Amino acid sequence: MDTLDTIERIASEKLGIAAERLKSAHTLSEAGIDSLAATELVFAIEAQFGVVIDATELARVRTMQDLADIVDALRADGRGMS
């Protein structure tokens, strides 16, 4: 399972959003993810992948793919939790 698939699974489980809705949405807001839900999602992603997504990175996020790209970059750079 790749990073995007895992993030979509986490969002579906934690936020109760149907996987089909997540896959068809172009943005997080189209998927029904508001700022509170996004915060909950980020905490779950950080726990799952062992990374810390800082506010600067989070401000760039508009899509699920953006989140996946940030997680992949953090893991590749070895910037996970110690």
C-alpha positions in Angstrom: 0.0 0.0 0.0 1.5 3.4 -1.0 1.4 6.5 1.1 -1.6 8.0 -0.6 -3.6 4.9 -0.1 -2.7 4.7 3.5 -3.6 8.3 4.1 -7.0 7.8 2.4 -7.6 4.7 4.6 -6.7 6.7 7.7 -9.0 9.5 6.7 -11.8 7.1 5.9 -11.5 5.3 9.3 -10.8 8.3 11.5 -13.2 10.8 9.9 -15.9 8.5 8.6 -15.6 9.7 5.0 -16.3 7.2 2.3 -13.2 6.1 0.4 -14.9 6.9 -2.9 -15.5 10.5 -1.8 -11.9 10.9 -0.9 -10.7 9.5 -4.2 -13.0 11.7 -6.3 -12.4 14.9 -4.4 -9.9 17.4 -5.8 -9.3 19.2 -2.5 -9.6 18.4 1.1 -12.6 20.7 1.5 -14.4 18.9 -1.4 -13.9 15.7 0.6 -15.6 17.3 3.5 -12.4 17.8 5.6 -12.6 21.1 7.5 -9.7 22.5 9.6 -10.7 20.6 12.7 -10.9 17.3 10.8 -7.6 18.1 9.0 -5.9 18.5 12.4 -7.2 15.1 13.6 -6.1 13.6 10.3 -2.6 15.1 10.6 -2.2 13.7 14.1 -3.2 10.2 12.9 -0.8 10.5 9.9 2.0 11.6 12.1 1.4 8.6 14.4 1.2 6.1 11.5 4.3 7.3 9.6 6.4 8.5 12.5 6.8 12.0 11.1 6.1 15.5 12.3 4.3 17.8 9.8 5.1 21.4 10.8 2.8 24.4 10.3 4.7 25.6 7.2 4.3 22.3 5.5 0.7 22.0 6.6 -0.2 25.4 5.2 0.7 24.1 1.7 -1.7 21.2 1.9 -4.7 21.4 -0.4 -5.2 17.7 -1.4 -4.6 14.2 -0.1 -1.7 13.9 -2.6 -0.1 17.0 -1.0 -0.2 15.2 2.3 1.3 12.1 0.8 4.0 14.1 -0.9 5.0 15.8 2.4 5.0 12.5 4.3 7.2 10.9 1.6 9.6 13.8 1.7 9.9 13.8 5.5 10.5 10.0 5.5 13.1 10.3 2.7 14.9 13.1 4.5 15.0 11.1 7.7 13.0 13.8 9.5 10.8 11.4 11.5 10.1 11.5 15.2 13.1 10.6 17.4 
